[in-house]
């Protein structure tokens, strides 16, 4: 049987009295405590932000260019060769 992760870390959140009341009311309508209500609504948004920031979306033209460079990479420049030598010495 899998055990649920224990929530030991805390997040402090400042809100106006009106904001807190609104969140409390919404949580009550969903029959959740405030923590569960906030986590249920914030975590999917946070996951989406992280996924979008970690993904690179290329145009069709750029995708083709990347594939061409992978299939036939250009010869290394003098600066790249020098950098590789410095790295090898380190």
N, C-alpha and C positions, 0 to 999 in steps of 0.2 A: 504494500500500500504506500503510495507516494505521500510525502508530508508537504504541507503548504509552507512556503517560505515565510520566515518570521520577519515582520517589519520592525526593525530596531532603529533605523535611521529616522531622523525628524526633518521636516521641512517647515520653516516658519513662514507664515503667510499673513500679510497685513491687509486688512480690508476695512472699508467704511462700515458703519453699523447697518446701513441699507444693503450693502453688498452681502454682508454676512447673513442678514435676515433672508435675503432672496435665495442664497445658496442653501440655507437651512430649510427653507420652505420647499425648494425643489427636491432636496434630498428626502424630505418627508414624503413628498408625492411619489417618489420612487421607492419608498420604504427602505432607505439606506441611511447609514450614518454619514456625516459630512465627509469623513476621510474616504470612505468607499465611493461616495458620489463623485468627489473630486478626482480620485484616482481612476475611476471607470471612464471619466470623460477626458481626462488629460493624457493618459498614457497612449491611447491610439493616435492622438495628435502629435505627441512627442515622437512616437515611432515613425510617423509619416515624415516629419521634419528631418529626422536622422537619415531615413532611407533616401529622401530626395537630395540631401546634401552629399551623400556618399556615392551617388550614381551620376555618371557622366552620360549625357544624351548628345549624340552626334547627328549631324545632318547626314543625308545619304551621301553627299559629296565627300564629307569628312570621313565617313565610315570607309568609303572606297579608298581614300588616300591612306588611311591607317593600314588597311589590308595590303595595299601596294608596298608600303614601307616595310611591313613585316615580311612580305615575300621577297623583296629585293631592297635590303637596307642600304642606305648611302655609305660611302667610305667614311671612316672616322676623320674628323678634322684634327688639325695640329693641337688645338686647345683640348679636345677630348683625349687625345693620346697623352698629352702632358698631365691632364688630371688623373688619368688611369695610372700613370707612373707614380705620381705623388701618393695616390691611394695605396698602391702596392708597397711603397716604402714605409707607410705608416703602421 
